[in-house]
């Protein structure tokens, strides 16, 4: 039974057709090479038979082997007959189909990585859990020591409680204290829950940015783009995905460039636009800045996002 991933990433009919065509083309190309070799071998066998027509000792020793070679040649010819009249497959055609299949597999792998990143983020959220609400203690409840004497004495028959008086009320100071304590505790719990929700959201956004940066780092290893172009694409993509974190990232990258240029030239520097910034740093600088913002100083990043 196919698993959940195979249902999400199900091969298209076009891909199956390409895969079958690639297998058939490889088989045909290999068969044509074998057929050419078989024809050369057949010609050699005919020459050997012609030269040894009068050599009965040689024919007696090698007749079985020559017969076996001819049978194998005939078998190759029989398989090759199915391709008679068909255009000859070239290595360039095979490489083209193979490249198309590899590209589609890379697209699938990228989708699976995105799916895996989202699942990891969801698991991280589930692991955080919800805060436990502490039970509110009674203001007028007796202390632990107050119960010790009662445990040492035999239990007495409880007296029948008197009916509550409609005019009976708690002392003014005690009632006010209880109302104030409950209001303060409710407010504290509400604030704690709000902070928890906000913190979980920031943590999720940071995790998503880490996963996205990892994918971009893998793409950088095989890209043909220059560093400035690749960095510009990365920052613009992050800006569309999460403007807040993108702003923090860009500021961290700009600080690194500022320190490096000031150390080299002794003069302060600020980029006039994103293009100038991208031409002033390397992809290694971007990775180091992202590591600082998203991992090393993650708590500070959460605080900055909370102030935006």
N, C-alpha and C positions, 0 to 999 in steps of 0.2 A: 504494500500500500504506500503511495507516495506521501512524503512528509509535508509539513506546512510550508517549507521553503520551496519545494518543487511546485506547489500550487501557486505560490506568489510569483515565481520566476519560471513560468511554463514556456518551453521552447515554441517559437512560432513555426507555422508550416513552412514559411520561407527559409528559416534556419535549417529545418530538417531536410528540405530539398537541397540546400547548399551542401550540407554535410554528406548526404548520399552522393551528390555529384562529385564532391571532392574524393570520396572513397573510390568511386567508379573511375575517375580520371587517374588517380594514383595507380589503380590496378591496371588500367589500360596502358599507361606509360611503362610500368614494369613489364607487362606482357609483351609490348613491342620490343623492348630491349632483349627479353628472353627469346623472342621470335627471331630477331636478327642474329643472335648468338646461335640459335638452333639451325638456321640456314647455313651459317658458316661451318658448323659441326657436321651437317649433312653432306656438304660438299667434300669435306675432308674424309668422311667415311667412304664416300663413293670413290675417291682417289685411292684410298687404301685398298678397297676391294678390287679395283682395277689392277693395281700393282701386284697384288698377292693372289691373282686368279689361279696361278699355277703352283703356288706354295701351299700344298695341302696341309703340311704340319702347322703352319701359321694359322690357316683358316680353321683347323680343328681346335686349336688352343683358344682362339679369340672370336669364334663365330657367335657364341652366346652373348658376349659383351657387345659386339657390333650390332647384333639384333636388338638388344635392349636400348642402345643409343638411338637407333632408328625409330623404335616405338615411342621413345620420349619426344623425339622431334615431331612425330606425327601427332602426338597429344597436344603439343604446343600449337601446331598448325590448326588443330580442331578448335581450340579455344580462340585462336586469332581470327577464325572465320566469322565470328559474330561482329567483328569490327570492320569487316570488308565494306568499302564504300563510304565509311565514316571519315570525317576530317580528322587529321592527326592531332592529338592533344600535345600541347607544348608545355614546357616547364613554366613559362611566363603565365599561362592561363591558370595553372595549378596554384602558383604563388599568389595570384590575384584573388582567387576564391578563398585560399587559406587566410589571406590578410583580412578579407571581409568577415570570416568566421571569428578570427581572433579579436577583431574590433567589437563584434557583437558580444563576445564573451567578456571583454573588458567592461562593456556597458553593464552587463549583468553583475559582474564583480563589484562595480561601483555602487549599483543599486543595493546589493547585499550588504556592502559596508555601511551605506546610509541606514539601512534597516537595522543592522547590528548596533550602530551608534544610538539610534533611537531606543532600542530595547535596553541598552546599557543605561541610558539616561532614565528610563522608566524604572529599572531595577534600583537605581540609586535613590529615586524618589520614594519608592516603597520601603527601602531600608531605613529611611529617615524616621518613619513612623509618626505618630501623633503624640503630643505631650500629655502626660497624665495629670488630671486635675486633682489636687490634694483635697482631702476631706476637711471641711471647715470645722475647727474645734469649737466647742461650746464655750462661751465667755464665762459662764458661772459654773462650769463643771468642776467637781472637786479634784484636788491633786491626788497623785498616786498614794501619798502618805496617809491621806484621809481614809483610805479603805483598809489600812492595816489593822486598826483596832476592831473593826467589825468582823474581820476574819478570825480574831482571837476569841470573840465572844460567841456563845450559842445563839442561833437565830431565834428571834422572838416573833410572836404572832403579829402580823401587820395589822395596824389599826385601820378601820374603815375610813376612807378619805371623805372629808366633808364636801358637800356640794359646792361647786364654784359659785362665788358671789358675782353677780352681774356688775357690781361696782368695783371688783378687785382689779387692780392694775399693778404692773411692775413699777418699781421705783423709777423716778424720772431719769436719774443718771445712768442706771443700768439699761433701760430701753434705748436711750440715745446712743450709748456705747455700742450696743449690738447692731443697731441700724448703720452706724458709721463703719463698723468693721466689715459688715457684709458688702456695703457699697464699695469700700476700698478694695476688697478682695475681688469682687466682680470686675472692677476696672482693671486691676492688675492682670487677671486671667485673660480679659479681652485684649489687652496690650500685648501679652505674651503670645497669644494665638496669632495676632496680626503680624508680629515680628517673625514668628515661625513661618507663616505663609510667604511673607516677603523674602525671607532668607532662602526658603526652598525654591522660589522662583529664580532668584539670583544664581543659586548653585546649579540649577538646571540650565540656565542660559550660559554659564561658564563652561559646563560640561559639553554642551552643544558646540561651543566655539572651539574647545580643545579637539573634539572629534573632527570638526571641519578643518582645522589647521593641520591635523595629521593627514587628512586626505590631500590637502594642497601640497604638503611636504612630499608625499609619495608622487604626486603629479610633477613636482619640480625636478625629480630625478630623471624623468624621461621627456620633459618638455623641450621644445625647440625655441621657445621664447627667451628673450634676454631677461636679465634680472629686473631692470626697471619696469618692463612691460608686465612681467609676471607679478611683481609686487603691487603694481597699480591695479591689476585685475583682482588680486586677493583682497586689497583694502576696499575696493568698490563693492565686491561681493559681500564682505563682512558688513559694510555700511548698509546694504539693502537688507541683510539678514537680521542684524541686531545693531542699530545705530549707536546705542549707549556703549556697548563693549567695543565697537569699532572706534569710537572716539577715544576711549582709554588706551586702546592699542596704538592708535596713531600718535597720541601724545607720548607714549613710552618710546616709540620708534624715533620720534623727533628729538627727544631728550638724548638718546644715544648718539644720534647724528650730531647734535649740538656739541656734546662733550668731545666727540672724536675730532670734529673740525676745529674746535677751539684749541684742543691740545696740539693739533698739527700746525695751525696758522697763528694761534694766539689771539684771534679776533672772534667776537660773537657772531653767530650765524642763525638766521631763521629762514625757512623756505617760504617762497612767495605763493607756491601752489603745490598740489599733490604731485605733479610731474617732477618738480625740482626735488621734492623729498625722496621720491622713488629712485632718482638718479644719484642720490647722496648716500644710499645705504645698500647693503647686500642682503640676500635672502637669509644668510646666517644671522645678520643683525635682527631681522624680523622674527626668526625663530627664538633668539635669545630674549627679545622683548616680550614675545608671547608667553614664553616660559615664566618670565618674571611676573607678568600681569595675571596669568591664569593659574599658576601653580605656586611659585615661591611666595608671592604676596597676594594670594587669593583672598584672604580676609580683608585686606585693605581695599581690594577691588570691589568687594561686596559693599563696603562702607561708602565708596565713591558712587556706586550705582544707586545706593539708597538715598544719596543727597541730590541726585539728578531730578 
